[in-house]
Amino acid sequence: MEAKEYWVHLDAEGSLEKYPAKQHARRVQEKLGIDEGLIYLAGQPAKNNEDSDMPAPFRQRRYFYYLTGINPARVIWNGRGSTLAEAVERYDIDEVYYVEELGDVIKDWSNYYGGHGSDIFVLHQGQLPWIPGLQAIIDSESLRPAMNAARMIKDEHEIGLIRKANDISSEAHKKVLANILKYRNEAQVEGLFMNVCISHQAKQQAYDPIAASGPNAGTLHYDANNENFEGRQLMCLDAGCEYELYASDITRTFPLAESWPTKEAENIYKLVERMQESCIERLAPGVRYLDLHILAHQVAIDGLLKLGIMHNGTREEIYAAGTSRAFFPHGLGHHVGLEVHDVGQAELMSVSMGKAVLQQVPSLFPQNFHAPVYDAALCYAPTDTQSSQLQEGMVVTVEPGIYFSVYALQHFYLPSPVHSRFINQKVLQRYMPVGGVRIEDDILITSRGYENLTKAPKGDAMFDIIRGRKSTSSTARPQANANAPTGSHTSRATLDQARIHYAKSDQC
């Protein structure tokens, strides 16, 4: 009998794969360590802007989405929602009720299970609506840590969404590189990036894009994105979209010309590149992330000593004083998932599995600085056996950077004899116009090591795109002087003359 081949063609409005809400619920149940219980989570209510009839942007509560996969649109004006039957068909759920039945459903559950030691779990005290005669115990302490522990490890569905967000964002970064020689202002870069993302069905950014040129790159969370490029050497573009609520977080730094405008810019880029590569190649389950942060500082100190920006001390002396934080003031990275700075069982940068112990050292760390950025305990306390370790299924960023912040240097590090002795101000002046360099990728921890989910080009591949699509138009933006000798720039930024932007933040 002759074998026959059959092809089946299916048309579907969306993905045939449902968001794995029940799998997530079982994972949270495991973390709670219970056999029976009821988790009560409310979705984000739609509302108008204050004193307006226009709707505020809707952003679903991430804990709610994790256990439901539901991100509804507004019903009356934007189209009807699902019927009960359609909701069961569309989402990974078994039963659906109208909101008017909420009290009766919870009370019925309580009457049956409440006498058997089963709790109702909520994220926040007082979140459960008042229900007359409710017998169950309300637990507002256990759910958040259990859900954080569950969300910390991503399943295949979640990894696929993060990968998709990275693919779209990487394509947007490529488009920026291909057009950068035609642009004259930061706003054009932000506009193109968002255009590409929206064109690929990613309408939401995971965070406000940072398109920082020249000295603006010395501010971690600069977001004005409105200044001209004239005379500036580099742009630091930190931008990533979200796809079906899952985030990407990507940073690339590139010249505003078809080659390195100065040797100083090239030196700092290659130093940050070494910092990142040294950390990424060590990623694997069981590695303490804080150890990698310390490694990044060690590579930074070695590089800054070699360039002459730091002097009069060994790596160990500079490290112990904390002076390298003048140039690398933030953590190496964070979890990525439903939030761009996603939750976890413990902070990646914590000294222990609990909260990081912040010890104030008044002589070195002024009170008006943001403690998580500048406090020694968060960035420099030694690791121990309880420190947070990487696990298979985590998605984390690796985002080292070197910055030349006028504010931080002028108001804190240079006036301090503890730090100024290690900083060669004559050499530093040559590097101030670089502004800042950060390189950031999203990394999946696998059983054998890691997978880099970010495909945005960097290094030589970055230049291939810039040069390969160079504009030949006579209206192309004037470039910074690529032939200027070392230490000579078309526009100098000094410790005394620069526009100051300062953001209080401990993550990028």
C-alpha positions as CSV (number, residue, x, y, z in Angstrom):
1,M,0.0,0.0,0.0
2,E,1.4,3.3,-1.0
3,A,2.1,5.7,1.9
4,K,0.5,9.1,1.6
5,E,1.5,12.4,3.1
6,Y,-1.0,14.8,4.5
7,W,-0.5,18.5,5.2
8,V,-2.7,20.2,7.8
9,H,-2.9,24.0,7.5
10,L,-4.3,25.9,10.5
11,D,-5.2,29.6,10.6
12,A,-5.1,31.2,14.1
13,E,-5.4,34.7,15.3
14,G,-2.7,34.3,17.9
15,S,-0.3,31.7,19.3
16,L,-1.6,28.1,19.6
17,E,0.5,27.8,22.8
18,K,-1.1,29.1,25.9
19,Y,0.8,31.0,28.5
20,P,1.5,28.3,31.2
21,A,-0.5,29.8,34.0
22,K,-1.3,26.5,35.7
23,Q,2.3,25.4,35.6
24,H,3.3,28.7,37.3
25,A,0.6,28.1,39.9
26,R,2.0,24.7,40.7
27,R,5.5,26.2,41.0
28,V,4.2,28.8,43.4
29,Q,2.4,26.1,45.4
30,E,5.7,24.2,45.7
31,K,7.5,27.3,46.9
32,L,4.7,27.9,49.5
33,G,5.1,24.3,50.7
34,I,1.3,23.7,50.9
35,D,-1.2,21.1,49.7
36,E,-4.3,23.3,49.8
37,G,-4.8,27.0,49.7
38,L,-6.3,29.9,47.7
39,I,-4.2,32.7,46.1
40,Y,-6.1,35.9,45.7
41,L,-4.6,38.4,43.2
42,A,-6.3,41.3,41.6
43,G,-5.6,42.6,38.1
44,Q,-4.7,46.2,37.4
45,P,-7.9,48.3,37.2
46,A,-8.3,50.5,34.1
47,K,-8.6,54.2,35.0
48,N,-8.5,57.6,33.4
49,N,-5.7,60.2,33.9
50,E,-6.4,62.5,36.8
51,D,-8.9,65.3,35.9
52,S,-9.3,63.8,32.4
53,D,-11.6,61.6,30.4
54,M,-8.6,60.0,28.6
55,P,-7.4,56.6,29.8
56,A,-4.1,56.2,31.6
57,P,-1.7,53.7,30.0
58,F,-2.7,50.3,31.1
59,R,0.0,48.0,32.6
60,Q,-1.1,44.7,33.9
61,R,0.2,43.7,37.4
62,R,3.0,41.3,36.8
63,Y,2.2,39.0,39.7
64,F,-1.4,38.6,38.4
65,Y,-0.2,38.0,34.9
66,Y,2.3,35.3,36.1
67,L,-0.6,33.2,37.4
68,T,-3.2,33.9,34.7
69,G,-1.6,35.0,31.4
70,I,-4.4,37.6,31.2
71,N,-3.8,41.1,29.9
72,P,-7.2,42.3,28.9
73,A,-8.0,45.4,26.8
74,R,-10.6,47.9,27.7
75,V,-14.0,46.5,26.8
76,I,-16.6,49.2,26.1
77,W,-14.7,51.4,23.7
78,N,-12.0,49.1,22.4
79,G,-14.1,46.0,21.8
80,R,-15.8,43.4,24.1
81,G,-13.8,41.1,26.3
82,S,-14.1,37.3,26.4
83,T,-17.2,35.4,27.4
84,L,-16.8,32.7,30.1
85,A,-16.5,30.0,27.6
86,E,-14.0,32.0,25.4
87,A,-11.9,32.7,28.5
88,V,-11.5,29.0,29.3
89,E,-10.6,28.3,25.7
90,R,-8.1,31.2,25.4
91,Y,-6.3,31.0,28.7
92,D,-4.7,28.2,30.7
93,I,-7.5,28.1,33.3
94,D,-10.3,25.7,34.3
95,E,-13.1,27.8,35.8
96,V,-14.3,31.4,35.2
97,Y,-16.8,33.5,37.1
98,Y,-18.2,37.0,36.8
99,V,-16.7,39.5,39.2
100,E,-20.1,39.8,40.9
101,E,-19.7,36.2,42.1
102,L,-16.3,36.8,43.7
103,G,-17.5,37.0,47.3
104,D,-19.7,33.9,47.0
105,V,-16.9,31.8,45.4
106,I,-14.4,32.8,48.1
107,K,-16.9,32.2,50.9
108,D,-17.8,28.8,49.5
109,W,-14.1,27.8,49.3
110,S,-13.6,29.1,52.8
111,N,-16.5,27.1,54.2
112,Y,-15.1,23.9,52.7
113,Y,-11.4,24.3,53.2
114,G,-11.2,27.0,55.9
115,G,-11.7,24.6,58.7
116,H,-8.9,22.4,57.5
117,G,-6.0,24.8,58.1
118,S,-5.9,26.2,54.5
119,D,-5.1,29.9,54.1
120,I,-5.9,32.6,51.6
121,F,-2.7,34.1,50.4
122,V,-2.5,37.7,49.3
123,L,0.4,40.0,48.3
124,H,-0.5,42.9,50.6
125,Q,-2.4,43.1,53.9
126,G,-5.9,44.4,53.3
127,Q,-5.9,43.5,49.6
128,L,-8.7,40.9,49.9
129,P,-12.2,42.5,49.7
130,W,-14.3,42.4,52.8
131,I,-16.5,39.3,52.7
132,P,-19.0,38.8,55.6
133,G,-18.6,35.6,57.5
134,L,-15.3,34.6,55.9
135,Q,-13.5,32.0,58.1
136,A,-10.2,31.5,56.5
137,I,-6.8,32.8,57.8
138,I,-5.4,35.6,55.6
139,D,-1.7,35.2,54.9
140,S,0.0,38.4,53.5
141,E,3.6,37.4,54.3
142,S,4.3,34.2,52.4
143,L,3.1,34.8,48.8
144,R,5.5,37.4,47.6
145,P,8.7,35.5,48.5
146,A,7.2,32.3,47.0
147,M,6.3,34.0,43.8
148,N,9.6,35.8,43.6
149,A,11.4,32.4,43.9
150,A,9.2,30.9,41.2
151,R,9.6,33.9,38.8
152,M,13.3,33.8,39.2
153,I,13.6,30.6,37.2
154,K,12.2,31.0,33.7
155,D,10.5,28.1,31.8
156,E,10.7,27.5,28.1
157,H,7.7,29.7,27.3
158,E,9.1,32.6,29.2
159,I,12.5,32.2,27.7
160,G,10.9,32.2,24.2
161,L,9.3,35.5,25.0
162,I,12.5,37.1,26.3
163,R,14.3,35.8,23.3
164,K,11.7,37.4,21.0
165,A,12.0,40.7,22.8
166,N,15.8,40.5,22.4
167,D,15.5,39.7,18.7
168,I,13.2,42.7,18.1
169,S,15.4,45.0,20.2
170,S,18.6,43.8,18.5
171,E,17.0,44.5,15.1
172,A,16.2,48.1,16.3
173,H,19.8,48.5,17.5
174,K,21.1,47.4,14.1
175,K,18.8,49.9,12.3
176,V,20.3,52.7,14.5
177,L,23.8,51.7,13.6
178,A,22.9,51.6,9.9
179,N,21.5,55.2,10.1
180,I,23.7,56.8,12.7
181,L,25.8,58.8,10.3
182,K,22.7,60.6,9.0
183,Y,21.5,61.7,12.4
184,R,22.3,64.8,14.3
185,N,20.2,64.5,17.5
186,E,19.5,62.0,20.2
187,A,15.8,62.3,19.5
188,Q,16.2,60.8,16.1
189,V,17.9,57.7,17.6
190,E,15.1,57.2,20.1
191,G,12.5,57.7,17.4
192,L,14.0,55.1,15.0
193,F,14.4,52.6,17.8
194,M,10.8,52.8,18.9
195,N,9.6,52.8,15.3
196,V,11.4,49.4,14.6
197,C,10.0,47.9,17.8
198,I,6.4,48.9,17.0
199,S,6.7,47.7,13.5
200,H,7.6,44.3,14.9
201,Q,4.5,44.2,17.1
202,A,6.3,45.3,20.2
203,K,4.5,48.5,21.1
204,Q,5.8,48.8,24.7
205,Q,9.3,49.6,25.8
206,A,10.5,47.8,28.8
207,Y,11.8,51.1,30.1
208,D,12.4,54.6,28.8
209,P,15.1,54.5,26.2
210,I,18.5,56.1,27.1
211,A,20.0,57.8,24.0
212,A,22.9,59.6,25.6
213,S,25.6,61.2,23.5
214,G,28.9,62.6,24.7
215,P,28.9,63.7,28.4
216,N,25.3,62.6,28.8
217,A,26.5,59.0,28.8
218,G,28.1,59.7,32.2
219,T,24.6,59.8,33.7
220,L,23.2,56.3,34.2
221,H,19.6,57.0,33.6
222,Y,19.7,60.0,31.3
223,D,16.5,60.2,29.4
224,A,16.1,63.7,28.0
225,N,17.3,62.3,24.6
226,N,17.1,65.8,22.9
227,E,20.7,67.1,22.4
228,N,22.7,67.5,19.3
229,F,25.7,65.4,18.4
230,E,28.0,68.1,17.3
231,G,31.5,67.6,18.5
232,R,30.7,64.5,20.5
233,Q,32.5,61.2,20.3
234,L,30.1,58.4,21.4
235,M,26.5,57.5,22.0
236,C,25.4,55.1,24.7
237,L,22.1,53.6,23.7
238,D,20.3,51.6,26.4
239,A,17.0,50.5,25.0
240,G,14.9,47.4,24.9
241,C,11.3,46.5,24.1
242,E,9.0,44.1,25.9
243,Y,7.1,41.4,24.0
244,E,3.9,40.0,25.5
245,L,4.9,41.6,28.8
246,Y,8.5,40.1,28.9
247,A,11.4,42.5,28.8
248,S,14.7,42.9,27.1
249,D,17.5,45.1,28.3
250,I,20.3,45.9,25.9
251,T,23.0,48.6,25.8
252,R,25.3,49.4,23.0
253,T,27.9,52.2,22.8
254,F,29.2,53.3,19.4
255,P,31.0,56.1,17.8
256,L,29.2,58.9,16.0
257,A,31.5,58.4,13.1
258,E,32.6,55.5,10.9
259,S,35.7,54.9,13.0
260,W,36.9,55.6,16.5
261,P,37.0,59.5,16.8
262,T,39.8,59.4,19.4
263,K,42.2,56.8,20.9
264,E,40.7,57.6,24.3
265,A,37.2,56.5,23.1
266,E,38.6,53.3,21.7
267,N,40.6,52.6,24.8
268,I,37.6,52.9,27.1
269,Y,35.3,50.8,24.8
270,K,37.9,48.0,24.7
271,L,38.3,48.1,28.4
272,V,34.5,47.7,29.0
273,E,34.5,45.0,26.3
274,R,37.1,43.1,28.4
275,M,35.2,43.6,31.6
276,Q,32.0,42.1,30.0
277,E,33.8,39.2,28.2
278,S,35.7,38.3,31.4
279,C,32.4,38.0,33.3
280,I,30.3,36.4,30.7
281,E,32.7,33.5,30.1
282,R,32.5,32.6,33.8
283,L,28.7,32.4,33.9
284,A,27.4,29.0,35.0
285,P,25.1,27.4,37.7
286,G,26.6,27.7,41.1
287,V,28.6,30.9,40.4
288,R,28.2,33.7,42.8
289,Y,27.1,36.7,40.8
290,L,28.7,39.1,43.3
291,D,32.1,37.5,42.5
292,L,31.6,38.5,38.9
293,H,30.9,42.0,40.0
294,I,34.1,42.1,41.9
295,L,35.9,40.6,38.9
296,A,34.6,43.4,36.7
297,H,36.0,46.0,39.1
298,Q,39.4,44.2,39.1
299,V,39.5,44.2,35.3
300,A,38.5,47.9,35.4
301,I,41.2,48.8,37.8
302,D,43.9,47.0,35.8
303,G,42.8,48.8,32.7
304,L,42.6,52.2,34.3
305,L,46.0,51.8,35.7
306,K,47.4,50.8,32.3
307,L,45.8,53.8,30.7
308,G,47.2,56.1,33.4
309,I,43.8,57.3,34.6
310,M,44.6,55.7,38.0
311,H,48.1,55.7,39.6
312,N,49.9,55.7,42.9
313,G,48.5,52.4,44.1
314,T,48.1,48.7,43.4
315,R,44.9,47.0,42.3
316,E,44.3,45.8,45.9
317,E,44.8,49.3,47.4
318,I,42.5,51.0,44.9
319,Y,39.9,48.2,45.3
320,A,40.0,48.5,49.1
321,A,39.5,52.2,49.0
322,G,36.5,51.9,46.6
323,T,37.9,54.4,44.2
324,S,37.0,52.4,41.1
325,R,33.4,53.2,41.8
326,A,34.2,56.7,40.6
327,F,34.1,55.1,37.1
328,F,32.0,52.0,37.6
329,P,29.3,53.0,40.2
330,H,26.5,50.5,39.6
331,G,26.0,46.8,39.9
332,L,27.0,44.4,37.2
333,G,23.5,43.3,36.4
334,H,20.0,42.1,37.5
335,H,17.3,39.5,36.7
336,V,15.2,40.1,33.5
337,G,11.7,38.8,33.0
338,L,8.2,40.3,33.5
339,E,10.0,43.3,34.9
340,V,13.2,44.7,33.3
341,H,14.6,44.6,36.8
342,D,12.9,41.4,37.6
343,V,12.3,39.8,41.0
344,G,14.3,37.0,42.6
345,Q,14.6,35.1,45.8
346,A,17.5,37.3,46.7
347,E,19.1,40.3,45.0
348,L,22.0,39.3,42.7
349,M,24.2,41.9,44.4
350,S,23.3,40.9,47.9
351,V,26.0,39.7,50.3
352,S,23.6,37.1,51.7
353,M,20.3,35.5,50.9
354,G,18.6,38.3,52.8
355,K,18.9,42.0,52.2
356,A,22.3,43.4,51.7
357,V,23.6,45.0,54.9
358,L,24.4,48.6,54.2
359,Q,27.1,50.0,56.5
360,Q,27.6,53.7,56.3
361,V,31.1,54.9,56.2
362,P,30.8,58.7,56.6
363,S,34.4,59.5,55.8
364,L,34.1,57.9,52.4
365,F,30.4,57.9,51.5
366,P,28.4,61.1,52.0
367,Q,24.8,60.7,53.2
368,N,23.3,62.5,50.3
369,F,24.5,59.9,47.8
370,H,22.2,57.0,46.9
371,A,23.4,54.2,49.3
372,P,23.0,51.2,46.9
373,V,25.2,52.9,44.4
374,Y,28.0,54.1,46.6
375,D,27.9,52.0,49.8
376,A,30.7,49.6,50.3
377,A,28.7,46.8,51.7
378,L,26.6,46.4,48.5
379,C,29.4,46.5,46.0
380,Y,32.4,45.3,48.0
381,A,31.6,43.2,51.0
382,P,33.2,39.7,50.6
383,T,31.0,36.9,49.5
384,D,30.2,33.9,51.8
385,T,28.5,30.6,51.5
386,Q,25.1,32.2,51.7
387,S,25.6,34.6,48.8
388,S,23.1,34.4,45.9
389,Q,24.2,31.9,43.3
390,L,23.3,31.6,39.6
391,Q,20.9,28.8,38.7
392,E,19.8,27.2,35.5
393,G,16.8,29.0,34.0
394,M,17.8,32.5,35.3
395,V,18.0,35.3,32.8
396,V,20.4,38.0,34.0
397,T,22.1,41.0,32.5
398,V,25.9,41.6,32.3
399,E,26.3,45.3,31.9
400,P,29.7,46.7,33.0
401,G,30.5,50.3,32.2
402,I,33.1,53.0,32.6
403,Y,31.8,56.6,33.1
404,F,33.3,60.0,33.4
405,S,30.7,61.8,35.5
406,V,31.5,65.4,36.1
407,Y,29.2,65.5,39.1
408,A,30.5,62.4,40.9
409,L,34.2,63.3,40.3
410,Q,34.0,67.0,41.1
411,H,31.8,66.8,44.1
412,F,33.0,63.6,45.8
413,Y,36.0,61.7,44.5
414,L,38.5,64.4,43.7
415,P,37.8,66.5,46.9
416,S,38.4,63.3,48.9
417,P,42.1,62.6,49.8
418,V,41.1,58.9,50.1
419,H,40.3,58.8,46.4
420,S,42.1,61.7,44.7
421,R,45.5,60.2,45.4
422,F,44.7,57.4,43.1
423,I,43.3,59.5,40.2
424,N,45.7,61.1,37.7
425,Q,43.8,64.3,36.9
426,K,46.0,65.3,34.0
427,V,45.2,62.1,32.2
428,L,41.6,62.1,33.3
429,Q,41.1,65.5,31.5
430,R,41.8,63.8,28.2
431,Y,39.2,61.1,28.8
432,M,36.4,63.3,30.1
433,P,34.9,63.9,26.6
434,V,34.3,60.2,26.2
435,G,31.4,60.5,28.5
436,G,30.7,56.9,29.2
437,V,30.7,53.4,27.8
438,R,28.3,50.6,28.8
439,I,27.8,47.2,27.0
440,E,24.9,45.1,28.1
441,D,23.6,41.7,27.1
442,D,20.8,39.4,28.4
443,I,22.2,36.0,29.4
444,L,20.3,32.7,30.0
445,I,22.0,30.4,32.5
446,T,22.0,26.9,31.2
447,S,22.9,23.5,32.6
448,R,26.3,23.7,30.8
449,G,27.0,27.4,31.2
450,Y,25.1,30.2,29.4
451,E,23.4,31.4,26.2
452,N,23.6,35.0,25.1
453,L,20.1,36.0,24.0
454,T,21.2,39.4,22.7
455,K,22.1,39.5,19.0
456,A,22.7,43.3,18.7
457,P,26.2,43.8,17.1
458,K,29.1,45.1,19.0
459,G,32.9,45.5,18.4
460,D,33.9,44.8,14.8
461,A,30.4,43.7,13.8
462,M,29.1,47.1,14.9
463,F,31.6,48.9,12.6
464,D,30.6,46.6,9.7
465,I,27.0,48.0,9.9
466,I,28.0,51.6,10.3
467,R,30.5,51.5,7.4
468,G,28.4,49.3,5.2
469,R,25.5,51.6,5.0
470,K,27.3,54.9,5.3
471,S,25.3,57.8,3.9
472,T,26.9,59.5,0.8
473,S,24.4,62.4,1.0
474,S,25.9,65.9,1.0
475,T,23.6,66.6,4.0
476,A,25.3,64.0,6.2
477,R,26.1,65.2,9.7
478,P,29.6,66.6,10.2
479,Q,31.7,64.0,12.1
480,A,34.0,64.4,15.0
481,N,37.6,64.8,13.9
482,A,38.7,61.2,13.5
483,N,42.3,62.4,12.7
484,A,42.8,64.5,15.7
485,P,45.9,63.5,17.7
486,T,45.5,61.8,21.1
487,G,44.2,64.3,23.6
488,S,42.9,66.7,21.0
489,H,39.1,67.0,20.4
490,T,36.7,69.1,18.5
491,S,34.9,69.8,21.8
492,R,36.4,69.4,25.2
493,A,34.5,68.5,28.4
494,T,36.3,69.4,31.6
495,L,35.7,68.9,35.2
496,D,34.6,72.5,35.4
497,Q,32.6,72.9,32.2
498,A,29.9,70.4,31.4
499,R,26.2,70.1,31.6
500,I,25.4,68.1,34.7
501,H,22.7,65.3,34.7
502,Y,22.6,63.2,37.8
503,A,20.3,60.2,38.4
504,K,20.0,58.4,41.6
505,S,20.0,54.7,40.6
506,D,21.8,51.5,41.5
507,Q,20.9,49.6,38.3
508,C,21.1,50.3,34.6
